[in-house]
């Protein structure tokens, strides 16, 4: 993908990876749409990004998402690249975690990201171009202790994206799944404890993680190169991700099944 002149929409753009992606995309000549709940912080990021549109909303609000999607598509003749990045992490033992925490993680990190994508795939397929990028996690490749719910939703998001990629393989729309390891953001501080409250403190692995701007550059370089599965991690985390990397031939096999009429035959059997 050539970025210059394109329009990108990023959720969870007020800080961390989302804000870093926005700034790096702006450096590459991209017009940016910024979404998140905190309008003030979005405006601060917008100040670094040139031509931007700020669309604050809660990703769990379906009506607000629908209105934001209409505005985003109409702003600059369409959305070329969309990052499903909004989310929250977890730091709690399963035995001490209330079911409400699992339901919140599913709503924020999985259902809302699927809804964001669903609002754009028709637009992109009609144009015959575009790309969707889903921010999963190394915890979406390997189950990580204290993150049972977070791992579950990040695995689920990758599953949705992989299936969607196969369905869209003949449309000109690309689908990328990004698996960050420890990136120096507020993700650990904002993580949910077992009772649903915010953890309120970071941890050494995150504080010493990849700087967010470096991670963003790596992600965008991989998207530009057409990589479907993008692992952005260091040390043992990278090794874990690479051990669980999906072989490229499996992606190709699924795309070939779609091209051969696999979906049409299945639908005809219903």
Protein Blocks (a to p, Z undefined) as FASTA:
>chain_A
ZZehpacddehklgcjllmmmmmmmmnopacddddfblmlmmmmmmmnopaddddddfkl
mklmmmmmmmmmmmnopafbdcdfbccdddddfklccfklmmmmmmmmmmmmmmmmmmmm
mmmmmnopacddddddfklmbccehilmmmmmmmmmmmmmmmmmmmmmmnopacdddddd
ddddfklmmpccfkopafkiacfklmmmccfklmmmmmmmmmmnopabdcddehjllmmm
mmmpccfklmmmmmmmmmnommmmmmmmZZ
